[in-house]
Every structure is written in C-alpha cells, then in structure tokens.
Amino acid sequence: MSIGIIGAGALGSNVARLLAKRGVSATIANSRGPESLAGLVGELGASIKAGTAEEAASADIVLVALRWVDLEKALGGLPGWNGRVVIDATNPVEFLDPDSPDAKDPNNPLAAYGIKAIDLGGKHSSEVFRGFVPGARVVKAFNHLDVQVLPEPAPSGGQRVLFYSGDDADAKATVRKLLEQTGHFPVDLGGLDVGGPLASLPFGALASINFIKI
C-alpha cells in the first residue's frame, strides 16, 4: 500500500524518518512545495520522496501531520477521499508566540509549554477532524507522544507502545500492520469516541504516557 504524509514539520518529518529506517516508502508534502523538502528527502534516502499535497493525499494511507489551525485550509482543497485510510495524528492545541499575551496568561495551565488548548465546543478532536476529510476512514494514531521519540521504536530492548483507535475494523487493521511494520507495539483503544479523547493531547488520560513493552 502507498503512504502519504501531509505536513513536514516535527511530526511529519519524524514519521518519515521512522518509515525510512524500516525501508517503507512514502510521499511527504508540505505547503511550500516539493522543492522545499530537498534537504529532508536527501537525508532520508530513496524510500521517501517529496510530492505535492495532492500526490500525498492520493495514497492508500494518508497521515495528516498538520497543526490544528492549518487543517481546514490545507485539507479543504484536496480531492475526495473515497474510503481511503486517513491517520489523524493531530492534536487540538495552538502553538504560542513566546512574546504574545497568551504565552504569559496565568489562566492557561499550558502556557509554560508554549501551547494552549483549542476550544472545540464540547467535541473531541477526531470528531471535528472527520469533518475535514469526508468519505475517509479515520484512524487516530501517532499523536500521543513527543514526536522526537517516534523514530526510536525499540528503547531499552523493548517496543514503544503506540495507541490507535477508529470505527472501521479494516482501516484499523491496516494501521495496526503499519505500526507493527515500524517496530512499535500497537494498542487498540477502541472506537474514535472512546480512544480519541483518551490519547489526545493535551488533556487525554493517556496523552504523553510513554509505555514500553518488554
């Protein structure tokens, strides 16, 4: 199956590094165009190529690694999803300018981390995310850990746990196979309405929990 990554920031680039280490092919895209990714793909080797967002979105499995505030604009102009598997690796947080008033807001418990939670009106993030990718089979994954550890799935001789959740059994099986292929230990959290909130940053009960299977 072909794999596309939309977003080449810290998350997208580290997932690309993870895939490259395992020899898994993927197309990665950002808003600035393939030429801007020449350094990254040069570092990662032949299995990772740069493409347009449309090319990445046409893959069988599409991982969305975008900042929450960019989702609607970045995904809105793409062709229909037509039942393809889309991995929601996003979290509903806003990254703050360190000189902005929000970064010094005493009422924001996350200000010290340079982020603030985005109010989704009582919905969980994958519930909102589904609206950006109509017709896709959404699986939540790759979102609950510090992105810097993703390329290292086997610390201390064990396997790093990655949570996933979704409502389509076949789509979940596809993502589970990918997680296993990368060397991680996948743990199924159930449907999106249950697993999504559990693993979603910043307030999910399992967010940032770094389990290792020995």
C-alpha angles and dihedrals in degrees: 000000000000120000129209128189119201108199128038102203124110094304099042094044093048092050087050089052090050092052093045092054088057094043092246113152121230143159116230125197140180138180094266098061137253095290091065090060096056093107094050097047090044088056094046101046137223099325093068120059132179120240144157122283088253091055093048091046092054093064122109090244118033121190114201109209101170135130110262094242090057098050102091095047096042097046100034098080098045124110122263117294096221098195097312119149113260119189111212104212094162133113127204098244134118120221110227132222102240090226095051124104089243090062089060098039108132089203092061109084090194098052092102088060093051096247142091130202117254116230108238096182096252095313124117118241100253089050088059093038092059088064090061093055106040113188094020125120101235125210121179113223145127091040109096103069138063102276092227092071096051096089090056106064097161111055121165091006093297138094124265112235119237119189123217136179138178147143100241114075096204093048090050091050089052092052092044089055090051092050090050090047090056091054098253127128108241121214119194113223095185127239125003093254090059106027097037096064093039094060100030121113135263104022106013114126090236098037113127092003105141107203120181121200108216 
